[in-house]
Amino acid sequence: MDNNTVQVGDTITFTDCSVAKDVQLTIRLPNQLAGPAFRFESDNTYSTSLNVEGVYEARLMASNQNEAPIAVQVDTITVLP
């Protein structure tokens, strides 16, 4: 991700540098049990803005052709008011 501390409404861009067949990104607050999975665009990026302050978990999961996870990367995003 291009920045892990942003203001409410700022855009964050994630870049997929994986060689995996399938890569999914989820972004959620700690009190959320699950969040939607996002797919990367054809240019290997995904951009979003977060409109609620808090500390989010960004989880990137790369899978092989059998959909078995081969790598998981977790980072946090702090969204300030």
C-alpha positions in Angstrom: 0.0 0.0 0.0 1.2 3.5 -0.7 0.4 4.9 2.7 -0.6 3.4 6.0 -1.6 6.6 7.8 -4.3 8.7 6.1 -7.0 11.2 6.8 -10.7 10.3 6.4 -11.6 10.3 2.7 -8.0 10.1 1.4 -7.3 7.5 -1.3 -5.1 4.5 -0.6 -3.6 2.5 -3.5 -2.6 -1.1 -3.1 -0.3 -2.8 -5.6 -0.2 -6.5 -6.2 3.4 -7.6 -6.7 2.6 -11.3 -6.4 3.0 -13.9 -9.1 0.1 -15.9 -7.7 -2.9 -16.8 -9.8 -5.5 -15.4 -7.4 -5.0 -12.5 -5.0 -7.6 -11.1 -2.7 -7.6 -8.0 -0.5 -9.8 -7.5 2.6 -9.9 -4.3 4.6 -11.8 -4.2 7.9 -12.1 -2.7 11.3 -11.1 -4.9 14.3 -14.7 -5.3 15.4 -15.8 -6.6 12.0 -15.9 -10.4 11.7 -15.5 -10.2 7.9 -15.2 -7.8 5.1 -15.7 -7.9 1.4 -12.8 -9.3 -0.7 -11.5 -7.0 -3.4 -9.8 -8.0 -6.6 -7.0 -6.0 -8.3 -7.5 -4.2 -11.6 -5.7 -5.3 -14.7 -2.8 -2.9 -13.9 -2.3 -4.8 -10.5 -3.6 -1.9 -8.4 -6.7 -1.4 -6.2 -7.6 2.1 -4.9 -10.1 2.9 -2.2 -10.9 5.6 0.4 -11.9 5.0 4.0 -14.5 7.3 5.4 -14.6 6.2 9.0 -11.7 6.9 11.4 -10.0 4.0 13.1 -7.3 1.4 12.7 -8.1 -1.1 9.9 -6.6 -4.4 9.1 -5.6 -4.9 5.4 -5.1 -8.6 4.6 -3.7 -9.7 1.3 -4.1 -13.4 0.4 -2.4 -15.0 -2.6 -3.6 -18.4 -3.8 -2.4 -21.0 -6.3 -4.5 -22.5 -9.1 -6.2 -24.9 -6.5 -7.2 -21.8 -4.4 -4.9 -23.0 -1.6 -3.4 -20.0 0.2 0.3 -19.7 -0.5 1.0 -16.4 1.2 -0.8 -14.0 3.5 0.4 -10.4 4.3 -1.3 -8.4 7.0 -0.8 -4.7 7.7 -2.7 -1.9 9.5 -4.0 1.3 8.1 -4.6 4.2 10.5 -7.4 6.6 9.4 -7.3 9.9 11.3 -10.3 12.4 11.5 
